[in-house]
Amino acid sequence: MLKIYNTLSNKAEEFVPNDPLKVTMYTCGPTVYDHMHIGNLRTFIFSDILFRTLRFNHFRVSAVQNITDIDDKIIKKAAYNNTTISDVTKEYTEFFLQDIRKLNINPKNLKAQPKATEYVDKIIEYVKVLIEKGFAYKEEDGSVYFDISKFKNYGKLSGVDKRELKTGTRILSDEYTKDDVQDFSLWKSVDEKEFGYQSPFGKGRPGWHIECSVMSQTLLGNKLDIHTGGVDLIFPHHENEIAQSESFTGESPFVKYWVHGAHILVDGKKMSKSLHNFYTLSDLEAKKIHPLSLRYLYLQTHYRQEMNFTWDSLIGAQNALEKLWREITNYENSKIGCAEYEERFLKAINDDLNMSKALSIMWEVVKSDYPNSAKAKTLFEFDEVLGLSLKDSKLLTKVFEQEIPLEVKKMLEDRQELRREKKFDEADKLREKIIELGYKVEDK
């Protein structure tokens, strides 16, 4: 039985969908104003692993992941680049899709990948209902806010109800302060010169939170089985989704299982664009790191555990993945696998997606005495969840069959000479430079 940690109850629960024949799953997607950094990508890898685990357990999954293509950041980026909002979102949506494909996340597994701008009419109707029901109010400037005092269960996801609710104070910007509990915008008024849409409230555009409620409920129904995202979205984004969604439908719970992934740290700080301490997938590829090495790295740490990113650990993941691909290059599949390992693997992934345990079981299969043909059948089944492209190992091993550049060879020779001269500090600096170029140095 699959168990998954539910943020709503703060415990691991047996997964029982609302409909035994179909699972509905929604993932908060990217805001397409820039390249995704690898911390963002961890969330999408984790969501893909959850999708694959559900499917491995024979559930039929209807999955939706949105694209936020209207937001303060997008408008600022378009103004800064002297271009249109659609030009910005089109460019960075394509970059995002390229990145997730490289990480073996298949957009075709999704029922839909809706864009916020496609749902403006539905959002307007949704806001009108919230006003009519008394959960929202319109200001003189045409902005519409959700009144958090009218939703008695506000804070049930994040525990924010333990703080003082600042009822009547309002937040209009998409840039929110996580310590402020305020009435949030459903519709943001703009002047005639700004980008916006005509509505009964006046010219404006949707608030960030309302977009996800409308898209998810339109495509998946009033009650969802699973909603995923990063832990930074618990408050206020997901808390606000609950408030407006349950107020709109009068049904509870909006989501049965809230599942959140942890942050990536760099030098002990959260990886983020605002701190300028992030890396993109292109940065990794420039250092000759295969994108699936990042996926392998993330599989080594539980999705709810923060992990500190280092180049050493990434190169170690690449070496392990290369070894795996080379090991199974000549395996031929059979009809009979390694049953004892398959049972243990299922138990591991069903224990709240324990992928590090699943990886260790995979390596036990590789090292076992089973015939290679049996190993192949089992490993290829495991890969339906792991997503490491094991069936393409013959092609992928060629990625690593390349001559080491003369520059790197020279640095390695210089380092050896420095070590002989006991100039270890200088030798360590050269070692770091070699690692930055995408190579691992081992002294044996």
SVG drawing of the C-alpha trace seen along z (x, -y; Angstrom):
<svg xmlns="http://www.w3.org/2000/svg" viewBox="-24 -55 83 71">
<polyline fill="none" stroke="black" stroke-width="0.4" points="0.0,0.0 1.4,-3.4 2.0,-5.8 2.6,-9.5 3.3,-12.3 0.4,-14.7 1.2,-18.3 -2.4,-18.8 -2.2,-16.1 1.5,-16.3 1.9,-12.6 2.4,-9.7 -1.0,-8.3 -2.1,-5.4 -3.1,-6.7 -6.8,-6.2 -8.0,-8.4 -11.5,-9.8 -12.3,-7.6 -10.6,-4.2 -10.5,-4.2 -8.7,-7.5 -6.2,-9.8 -6.3,-13.5 -3.0,-15.3 -2.1,-19.0 1.4,-20.5 2.2,-24.2 4.3,-24.9 6.8,-27.5 6.4,-31.3 8.0,-31.8 10.0,-34.9 13.5,-33.4 15.4,-30.1 14.4,-27.6 17.3,-27.0 18.1,-23.5 16.3,-24.1 13.0,-24.7 13.7,-21.6 14.0,-19.4 10.2,-20.0 9.3,-18.9 11.5,-15.8 9.9,-14.9 6.4,-15.4 7.4,-13.2 8.6,-10.5 5.3,-10.6 3.4,-10.4 5.5,-7.4 5.1,-5.7 1.3,-6.0 1.4,-4.6 3.7,-1.7 1.0,-0.9 -1.5,-0.6 -3.4,-3.9 -4.8,-5.8 -3.5,-9.3 -5.0,-12.5 -2.1,-15.0 -2.2,-18.8 0.7,-21.2 0.1,-24.9 2.2,-27.5 2.0,-31.0 2.3,-33.3 1.0,-36.5 2.8,-37.9 4.5,-41.0 7.9,-39.5 6.9,-38.8 5.6,-42.3 8.9,-43.8 11.0,-41.5 9.1,-42.6 9.5,-46.3 13.2,-45.8 13.8,-44.0 11.5,-46.4 9.5,-43.5 6.0,-42.1 4.8,-39.9 3.9,-37.1 7.5,-37.2 8.9,-36.7 6.6,-33.9 6.9,-32.1 10.7,-32.1 11.0,-30.9 8.2,-28.3 10.2,-26.7 13.3,-26.8 11.4,-25.1 10.0,-22.4 13.5,-21.7 14.8,-21.4 12.2,-18.9 12.6,-16.7 16.3,-16.5 15.5,-15.3 13.3,-12.6 10.0,-14.3 7.6,-13.7 5.0,-16.5 2.8,-14.0 2.1,-12.3 0.0,-15.3 -3.6,-15.6 -3.1,-19.3 -0.5,-22.1 -2.8,-25.1 -1.6,-28.7 -3.2,-31.3 -3.9,-33.7 -6.2,-31.1 -8.4,-31.1 -9.0,-34.8 -12.8,-34.6 -13.3,-31.7 -11.3,-33.5 -13.6,-36.6 -16.7,-34.4 -15.0,-32.6 -14.3,-36.0 -17.9,-37.1 -19.2,-34.0 -16.8,-34.7 -18.2,-38.3 -21.8,-37.1 -21.1,-34.6 -19.6,-37.3 -16.1,-35.9 -14.6,-38.7 -15.0,-42.5 -14.3,-45.1 -12.3,-48.3 -12.9,-51.7 -9.9,-51.2 -11.4,-48.1 -9.3,-45.6 -11.0,-42.6 -9.7,-40.9 -10.5,-37.7 -11.6,-38.4 -9.7,-35.8 -11.9,-36.5 -14.8,-35.0 -13.1,-31.6 -13.2,-29.9 -10.6,-27.3 -8.0,-29.7 -4.5,-28.4 -5.4,-24.7 -2.6,-23.7 0.2,-26.0 -0.8,-26.5 -0.9,-30.2 -4.1,-30.5 -1.8,-30.4 -0.6,-33.9 -2.6,-37.1 -4.6,-37.4 -4.4,-40.9 -8.0,-41.0 -8.8,-44.1 -5.2,-44.7 -4.5,-43.9 -1.7,-42.6 -1.8,-43.4 1.6,-42.4 2.6,-38.9 5.7,-39.5 4.4,-38.5 5.9,-38.6 5.5,-35.2 5.0,-36.6 2.1,-38.8 -1.4,-37.2 -3.5,-39.6 -6.5,-39.7 -5.1,-38.7 -6.0,-39.9 -8.2,-38.0 -8.2,-40.7 -5.6,-43.4 -6.6,-46.8 -4.4,-48.5 -4.6,-51.8 -5.5,-52.1 -1.9,-52.3 -0.9,-49.0 -1.4,-45.4 -4.7,-44.0 -8.2,-42.7 -11.6,-44.3 -13.9,-42.9 -17.0,-43.9 -14.7,-45.1 -12.6,-47.3 -9.5,-46.8 -7.0,-44.5 -5.6,-41.0 -5.9,-38.0 -4.0,-37.6 -1.5,-34.7 -3.4,-32.4 -6.8,-32.5 -5.2,-31.2 -4.3,-27.8 -7.7,-27.2 -9.5,-28.0 -7.3,-25.9 -7.1,-22.9 -10.9,-22.7 -11.8,-23.4 -9.7,-20.5 -9.8,-18.0 -13.0,-18.7 -13.9,-20.4 -11.9,-17.9 -8.4,-16.9 -6.6,-13.8 -3.0,-15.3 -1.6,-18.8 2.2,-19.1 4.7,-21.9 7.7,-23.2 7.6,-23.9 7.8,-27.6 4.3,-27.5 2.6,-26.2 2.0,-29.7 0.5,-31.8 -0.1,-30.3 -1.5,-26.9 -3.3,-28.2 -5.0,-30.8 -5.9,-28.2 -7.7,-26.2 -9.6,-29.3 -10.9,-30.5 -11.5,-26.9 -13.6,-25.7 -15.4,-29.0 -16.3,-28.8 -17.6,-25.2 -18.8,-24.9 -17.1,-21.5 -14.2,-20.3 -11.4,-19.3 -10.3,-20.9 -7.3,-18.6 -7.0,-15.3 -3.2,-15.0 -0.9,-18.0 2.7,-16.8 5.6,-19.2 9.3,-19.0 12.2,-20.5 14.7,-23.2 18.1,-22.9 20.8,-24.7 24.0,-26.4 26.4,-27.1 23.6,-26.6 21.2,-29.0 18.2,-28.3 19.0,-28.3 17.0,-31.2 17.2,-33.9 16.8,-36.6 20.0,-35.5 21.9,-35.1 23.2,-31.7 21.6,-29.5 22.6,-27.3 20.6,-26.4 20.7,-23.1 22.7,-24.9 25.3,-25.8 25.6,-22.0 25.8,-21.1 28.6,-23.7 30.6,-21.7 30.0,-18.4 27.4,-17.2 24.6,-15.1 21.1,-16.3 20.2,-12.8 23.1,-13.0 21.1,-15.8 18.1,-13.4 20.3,-10.7 21.6,-13.2 18.1,-14.1 17.1,-10.4 19.8,-10.0 18.0,-12.4 14.4,-12.1 12.2,-14.7 11.2,-16.1 14.8,-16.5 16.8,-19.7 20.0,-18.9 23.2,-21.0 24.3,-21.2 28.0,-20.7 29.8,-20.1 31.6,-17.1 28.3,-15.4 27.0,-16.1 30.1,-14.6 29.8,-11.6 26.3,-11.1 27.4,-11.3 30.1,-8.8 27.6,-6.4 25.2,-6.9 27.9,-6.3 29.0,-3.1 25.3,-1.9 24.9,-2.6 28.1,-0.9 27.2,2.1 23.9,2.8 24.9,1.9 25.1,5.6 22.2,6.9 19.5,8.7 16.0,8.7 14.1,11.9 10.6,12.8 11.8,13.7 13.2,11.1 14.6,11.0 11.4,11.3 12.9,10.8 14.4,7.5 11.2,6.4 9.2,6.9 11.6,4.9 11.8,2.1 8.0,1.7 8.0,1.6 10.7,-1.2 9.0,-3.5 5.6,-3.0 7.2,-4.2 6.7,-7.9 8.9,-7.6 12.0,-6.3 14.2,-6.7 17.5,-6.4 16.5,-2.9 15.2,-2.1 18.6,-3.1 20.5,-0.9 18.2,2.1 18.9,1.3 22.7,1.7 22.1,4.9 20.5,6.3 23.5,5.2 25.9,6.9 23.7,10.1 24.4,13.5 21.3,13.5 21.8,13.9 22.1,10.6 18.9,11.3 17.0,11.5 18.7,8.4 17.7,6.5 14.0,7.3 14.1,6.1 16.2,3.0 14.1,1.9 11.0,2.2 12.6,0.2 13.4,-2.5 9.7,-3.0 9.9,-4.9 13.5,-6.1 13.5,-7.5 17.3,-7.0 16.8,-5.9 18.4,-2.5 17.1,-1.1 19.1,-3.7 22.3,-2.9 24.2,-1.8 23.5,-5.2 24.1,-7.2 27.5,-5.7 28.8,-7.3 28.3,-10.7 31.2,-9.9 33.6,-8.4 35.5,-11.7 39.1,-12.7 40.1,-14.7 41.1,-18.2 44.8,-19.1 44.0,-22.0 42.7,-19.6 45.6,-17.1 48.1,-20.0 46.4,-21.1 46.4,-17.5 50.2,-17.2 50.8,-20.5 48.8,-19.4 50.8,-16.1 54.0,-18.1 52.7,-20.5 51.8,-17.5 55.3,-16.0 56.6,-19.4 54.2,-19.2 52.5,-22.4 49.1,-21.0 47.1,-24.3 48.1,-25.2 47.4,-21.6 43.9,-21.8 43.1,-25.0 44.0,-23.3 41.8,-20.3 38.9,-22.7 39.5,-24.2 39.4,-20.8 36.2,-19.9 34.6,-23.2 35.3,-22.0 33.3,-18.9 35.9,-16.3 36.4,-14.4 39.9,-13.9 40.7,-10.8 44.0,-10.1 44.6,-6.4"/>
</svg>
